[in-house]
């Protein structure tokens, strides 16, 4: 329904039926003036506007419906664990001594990590079908301080109780209780340790009678690996190097940049366990793609599917293709091992902000990780964790350049 507005000194004589509200504007200098009669054919309805809802101010929350609230408990507060009372009877008889060795006063003023490892007791059946005790369902963590002298003190921090990590002989790195640990999987992962030979030839061994050396003739950087198979080599000779952290059943591709000296025999890359070599693929010298940026180098590759998480990869000069009386020499650089069947562009951890060497590893001698737009996406990941972590649980700082297990 339209409103009628009377504006100062304006004549208005409606000639049609009017319904709705009459709005009178008041000016600062003088009020409105009506001359003559106002006739309204119909009814006069007064419209009272509905009050607008108040906007929540700082510290106020407006909720429609039911409100459910929770209290964020301290990270170390557990309600789903139990233990025997202090000095109570332990039916499992599971009290054990320290494994890492006693801490003496010689370590005063500094923290030393102490730990104890034990195997939880199983059911102990006795004659008659009963049990002396049943398996341990709960465990209590306790500490005993011997020979404490007067006016001295001990400080405990970062207490952790956990199943012994698989294959470990000691505890894992400490993490806060009820903390989500997030490992960010990389966009690409190069499983090759020492892929660029900028820090020598660590991790590479020889096969057959080949000799290895670092050499200034390289594809990129300052060094490459030079391999020499002597003229009198009795069998295939070349290099071998271990790779670990693979996921059995998945397919991987080894590729590398290779240059050859005149008269070098054909080179075959291989994958295998120890001295057992398989999945060989001969590198025909004339058939491999030439690197357009460095035409003395070609790309060599082999695809393999491991049955274990660790194996050996290598490259051999095939004895039957060697030139009689002439040593076979080739150079290797830019080693890339990654999941998939395609040969992709080489990368390592020194190629920019989105590239990292493995956490805890040494530059040039560790696995390499690539995270597309790492700086921008790391902020987004942290925000998502903060907004979606349940109450009572904290989210640790996301871990980058850590080997994923699936």
C-alpha positions in Angstrom: 0.0 0.0 0.0 1.5 3.4 -1.0 2.3 6.1 1.5 1.3 9.7 1.0 4.0 12.3 1.9 3.0 15.9 2.6 5.8 18.2 1.9 5.9 21.8 3.1 3.9 24.4 1.0 3.0 21.8 -1.6 -0.7 21.6 -2.5 -2.0 18.1 -2.8 -5.6 17.2 -3.6 -6.0 13.5 -4.0 -8.7 12.4 -6.5 -8.5 8.7 -5.8 -9.2 6.5 -3.0 -6.4 6.3 -0.5 -5.4 3.5 1.9 -2.2 3.0 3.8 -0.3 5.4 6.0 0.2 9.1 6.0 3.8 10.1 6.6 4.6 13.7 7.6 8.1 14.9 7.2 9.2 17.5 9.8 11.8 20.0 8.7 14.3 21.6 11.0 13.2 25.2 10.4 9.4 24.9 10.5 6.7 22.4 10.5 4.3 21.4 7.7 1.1 23.5 7.1 -2.2 22.1 5.6 -4.6 24.5 3.9 -8.1 23.4 3.2 -9.8 20.1 3.9 -8.4 16.7 3.3 -11.1 14.2 2.3 -10.3 10.5 2.5 -12.8 8.1 0.8 -12.4 4.8 2.7 -10.7 4.0 5.9 -7.7 5.5 7.6 -5.3 2.8 8.8 -2.4 3.6 11.0 0.7 1.5 10.2 3.0 0.7 13.1 6.4 -0.6 11.8 7.7 -3.8 13.4 10.7 -3.2 15.6 14.0 -4.3 14.0 15.9 -6.9 15.9 18.9 -5.7 17.8 22.3 -6.5 16.4 24.5 -8.4 18.7 27.1 -6.2 20.3 30.5 -7.3 21.4 30.1 -10.1 24.0 26.5 -10.8 23.1 25.1 -13.8 21.1 21.6 -14.0 19.7 20.4 -17.6 19.3 17.1 -18.8 17.8 16.1 -22.2 19.1 18.0 -24.3 21.6 21.5 -23.5 22.7 23.9 -26.3 23.5 27.2 -25.3 25.1 30.3 -27.2 25.9 33.3 -26.4 28.0 36.8 -27.0 26.5 38.6 -29.2 28.9 42.3 -29.0 29.5 44.4 -31.0 27.1 45.6 -33.4 29.8 42.2 -34.1 31.4 41.0 -37.6 30.6 37.8 -39.2 31.8 38.1 -42.4 29.9 41.2 -43.8 31.5 41.6 -45.4 34.9 44.4 -46.6 37.2 44.9 -48.2 40.5 45.0 -46.0 43.6 48.3 -44.8 44.8 50.0 -47.7 46.7 47.0 -49.9 45.9 47.3 -53.6 45.0 48.2 -54.2 41.4 46.8 -57.7 40.5 48.9 -57.8 37.3 52.1 -57.2 39.1 53.3 -54.9 36.2 55.5 -52.5 38.1 58.8 -52.2 36.2 62.1 -50.4 36.6 63.6 -47.7 34.4 64.9 -48.7 31.0 66.9 -45.7 30.0 69.1 -45.8 33.1 69.0 -43.9 36.4 69.3 -40.1 36.3 72.0 -38.9 38.7 72.7 -35.5 40.2 75.3 -35.0 37.5 72.5 -33.9 35.2 71.4 -31.1 37.5 70.1 -28.0 35.7 69.1 -29.7 32.6 66.3 -32.0 31.3 67.1 -35.6 30.5 64.4 -37.9 29.0 63.9 -41.0 31.0 61.7 -43.9 29.9 60.7 -47.4 30.8 59.3 -50.1 28.4 57.2 -53.1 29.4 54.9 -55.7 28.0 51.4 -55.7 29.4 50.4 -58.9 31.2 48.1 -61.4 29.5 45.5 -63.7 31.2 47.1 -66.0 33.8 45.0 -69.1 33.9 45.2 -71.5 36.8 43.8 -75.0 37.5 40.1 -75.2 37.9 39.4 -72.7 35.1 40.1 -69.6 37.1 42.8 -66.9 36.7 45.5 -65.6 39.0 44.9 -62.3 37.2 43.5 -61.3 33.9 45.1 -59.2 31.2 45.8 -55.6 32.0 43.0 -53.3 30.8 44.5 -50.2 32.4 47.9 -48.9 33.3 49.2 -46.3 35.8 52.2 -44.1 35.2 54.3 -43.5 38.3 57.6 -42.1 39.4 59.9 -42.9 42.3 62.7 -40.6 43.4 65.5 -42.3 45.3 67.9 -40.6 47.7 66.4 -37.2 47.6 68.3 -34.9 50.0 66.8 -32.1 52.0 65.8 -28.9 50.3 66.2 -30.4 46.8 63.6 -30.9 44.1 62.9 -32.7 40.9 60.9 -31.3 37.9 58.8 -33.4 35.7 57.5 -32.2 32.3 56.3 -33.7 29.0 55.1 -37.0 30.5 54.0 -39.4 27.8 52.5 -43.0 27.9 52.2 -44.8 24.6 52.5 -48.1 22.8 56.1 -48.7 21.7 56.4 -47.5 18.1 56.8 -50.3 15.6 60.4 -51.2 15.2 61.6 -48.6 17.8 63.7 -49.2 20.9 62.6 -46.0 22.6 59.7 -43.5 22.8 58.6 -41.3 19.9 58.8 -37.5 20.0 56.6 -36.0 22.6 53.2 -34.6 21.7 50.5 -33.0 23.8 47.8 -35.2 25.0 44.7 -35.5 22.8 46.4 -33.6 20.0 45.7 -34.1 16.3 48.9 -34.7 14.4 48.4 -33.8 10.7 51.0 -34.9 8.1 50.5 -32.8 4.9 51.0 -35.0 1.8 53.0 -33.3 -0.9 52.0 -32.5 -4.4 55.1 -34.5 -5.5 57.7 -36.5 -3.5 61.1 -37.4 -4.8 62.2 -40.6 -2.9 65.8 -40.3 -4.1 68.3 -39.4 -1.4 71.2 -37.3 -2.8 69.5 -36.8 -6.1 71.8 -34.0 -7.4 75.3 -35.0 -6.2 76.0 -31.5 -4.9 77.3 -32.9 -1.7 79.3 -35.8 -3.2 78.3 -39.4 -4.0 77.1 -40.5 -0.5 74.6 -43.4 -0.7 75.7 -44.8 -4.1 77.7 -48.0 -4.4 79.2 -49.9 -7.4 78.2 -53.1 -9.0 80.5 -55.5 -10.8 83.9 -53.9 -11.2 82.8 -50.3 -11.8 84.4 -47.3 -10.0 82.5 -44.2 -8.9 83.6 -40.6 -8.5 82.1 -37.1 -8.2 82.8 -35.1 -11.4 82.4 -31.5 -12.5 80.8 -32.5 -15.8 77.2 -32.3 -14.8 73.6 -31.7 -16.1 72.8 -29.0 -13.5 74.6 -27.6 -10.5 78.3 -28.2 -9.9 78.7 -32.0 -9.8 77.5 -35.3 -11.2 78.3 -39.0 -10.5 80.9 -40.5 -12.9 80.8 -44.2 -13.5 83.6 -46.1 -15.1 83.3 -49.8 -16.2 86.8 -51.0 -17.0 87.6 -52.5 -20.4 88.3 -55.9 -18.8 85.0 -56.0 -16.8 83.9 -59.6 -16.7 80.2 -58.8 -16.2 77.6 -56.0 -16.1 78.9 -53.1 -14.0 77.5 -49.9 -12.8 75.8 -48.3 -9.7 73.3 -49.4 -7.0 71.6 -47.3 -4.4 68.9 -48.0 -1.7 65.5 -46.4 -1.6 63.1 -46.7 1.3 59.7 -45.6 2.4 57.9 -47.0 -0.6 54.4 -48.4 -0.3 54.2 -52.0 -1.5 51.9 -52.6 -4.4 52.1 -49.1 -5.8 53.9 -48.3 -9.0 57.0 -46.0 -9.1 59.3 -44.6 -11.8 63.0 -44.1 -11.6 64.4 -41.6 -14.1 67.7 -39.9 -14.3 69.8 -37.7 -16.7 72.6 -39.7 -18.2 75.5 -38.7 -20.5 77.9 -41.2 -22.1 81.4 -41.1 -23.3 82.3 -42.3 -26.8 82.2 -46.1 -27.1 80.1 -46.7 -23.9 78.0 -49.8 -24.0 74.2 -49.8 -23.5 73.0 -49.0 -20.0 70.1 -50.8 -18.3 68.3 -49.4 -15.3 67.0 -51.9 -12.8 65.1 -52.4 -9.6 65.5 -55.3 -7.2 66.2 -56.6 -3.7 69.9 -56.7 -2.8 71.9 -58.4 -5.6 68.7 -59.6 -7.3 68.1 -57.3 -10.3 64.9 -57.3 -12.2 62.5 -55.0 -14.1 65.5 -54.1 -16.3 65.0 -51.9 -19.3 67.9 -51.4 -21.8 68.8 -47.8 -22.5 69.4 -47.7 -26.3 71.6 -44.7 -26.7 70.0 -43.4 -29.9 66.4 -43.9 -28.8 66.2 -41.8 -25.6 65.0 -38.2 -25.6 67.7 -35.6 -25.6 67.4 -32.8 -23.1 66.9 -29.6 -25.2 68.7 -27.4 -22.6 71.8 -29.7 -22.5 72.0 -31.9 -25.6 74.8 -34.1 -24.2 72.3 -35.5 -21.6 69.4 -37.9 -22.2 66.7 -39.2 -19.9 66.8 -42.9 -18.8 63.9 -44.5 -16.9 62.4 -47.7 -15.5 59.0 -48.4 -13.9 58.7 -50.9 -11.0 56.2 -52.1 -8.4 57.8 -53.0 -5.1 56.7 -55.8 -2.9 58.5 -54.4 0.1 59.0 -50.8 1.4 62.8 -50.9 0.7 64.8 -52.1 -2.3 67.7 -51.2 -4.5 67.8 -49.4 -7.8 70.7 -49.1 -10.2 72.1 -48.7 -13.7 74.5 -51.1 -15.3 76.6 -51.1 -18.5 75.6 -54.3 -20.3 78.8 -56.3 -20.7 77.7 -57.7 -24.1 77.4 -54.2 -25.6 80.8 -52.9 -24.4 83.4 -52.0 -27.1 86.3 -54.5 -26.8 89.4 -53.0 -25.2 87.6 -49.8 -24.3 86.3 -48.7 -20.9 82.6 -47.7 -20.7 82.1 -44.3 -19.0 78.8 -42.6 -18.2 77.6 -39.8 -15.9 74.4 -39.6 -13.8 72.6 -36.5 -12.5 69.1 -35.4 -11.6 67.8 -38.7 -10.1 64.1 -38.7 -9.6 62.0 -41.5 -8.0 58.3 -40.8 -7.6 55.0 -42.6 -7.7 53.4 -43.1 -11.1 54.3 -44.4 -14.5 55.2 -41.0 -16.2 58.6 -39.4 -16.4 58.2 -35.9 -15.0 60.4 -32.9 -14.6 63.2 -33.3 -12.1 63.0 -31.5 -8.7 64.7 -31.4 -5.4 64.4 -29.5 -2.1 66.5 -26.6 -3.2 64.4 -25.2 -6.0 62.4 -22.5 -4.2 59.8 -21.8 -1.4 57.5 -24.6 -2.4 60.3 -27.2 -2.2 61.6 -28.8 1.0 64.2 -31.4 2.0 62.8 -34.0 4.4 62.4 -32.8 8.0 65.3 -34.0 10.0 67.3 -34.7 6.9 70.4 -33.0 5.4 70.3 -30.6 2.5 71.1 -32.5 -0.8 71.2 -35.9 1.1 67.5 -36.4 1.9 64.2 -37.0 0.1 62.6 -34.0 -1.5 59.0 -32.6 -1.2 57.1 -30.2 -3.5 53.9 -28.4 -2.2 52.1 -26.3 -4.8 51.5 -22.8 -3.4 52.8 -23.9 0.0 52.7 -20.5 1.7 49.1 -19.6 0.8 47.7 -23.1 1.4 49.5 -23.6 4.7 47.5 -20.7 6.1 44.3 -22.2 4.8 45.1 -25.6 6.4 45.8 -24.1 9.7 42.6 -22.2 9.6 40.6 -25.3 8.8 42.1 -27.2 11.7 41.4 -24.4 14.2 37.8 -24.1 13.1 37.0 -27.9 12.9 38.9 -29.4 15.8 36.5 -30.7 18.5 36.4 -29.2 21.9 38.8 -30.8 24.3 41.2 -31.6 21.5 44.0 -29.4 20.2 45.5 -29.4 16.7 49.3 -29.5 16.5 51.2 -27.5 13.9 50.8 -29.4 10.6 53.9 -31.3 9.6 55.5 -30.8 6.2 58.2 -32.8 4.5 57.4 -35.9 6.6 57.1 -39.2 4.8 53.4 -40.2 4.4 52.5 -43.8 5.2 49.5 -44.2 2.9 
